[in-house]
Amino acid sequence: MNPGEVLELACGTGLTTIYLAESGIPITGVDIASEMLGYARFKAQGLPADFIEEDALMFESEKRFSMIYLTGNAFQAFLSNEDQIALLGTVYKHLKPNGIFVFETRNPLGTDLSDQEESTWGEFIDSAGVNVKVSGTQSYDSKKQIMHWVTFRDWGTRKTMSRIACRFTDHDALNRLLTDHGFNIENQYADWDKTPFSSLSSSIISVCRKG
């Protein structure tokens, strides 16, 4: 059965977009990062995949999709109530009647949100064969529900620093947000293997239908 066209928001380099396209599913990937999209387009040559450089909050298309999804905890990159509502507005507008919306987010009750000073996170070998040590810090703003991570990568001769912020929306607030903006929650899981969700699960996978 043809599931219809699919939309992935915040698709990055198209890891899951391309997987679905290889199965013959026509799919559109949207992301704000041009370099990631360039790599996605290169990998997707000859496949039924289209990639669009656009902010998910501003995305406009005449197409209506049977399913829209986000992976990689991309939902947490929308840091304010206004951004979350705008994202859901984009999804609702572009879903066909009875369409499916699927996404994941970390569960704050199942996550260590304590402030942590710099500690070792691991290491990797870069493309030049150099061993790179990785360390980082985390600090949580409980008022705004935003975790700030700082990552350090040490090549021995040089060291880089990058920052990322993610919002942790609790389970009850997430459910209210979805139902208040037109979505019926059909299932919630602890992971993509459909493990039943519990209050202390590390992730919340939400499967919703447009109301």
Summary of the structure (lengths in Angstrom):
residues: 211
radius of gyration: 18.5
end to end distance: 23.0
largest distance: 56.1
contacts: 611
relative contact order: 0.14
helix: 23%
strand: 41%
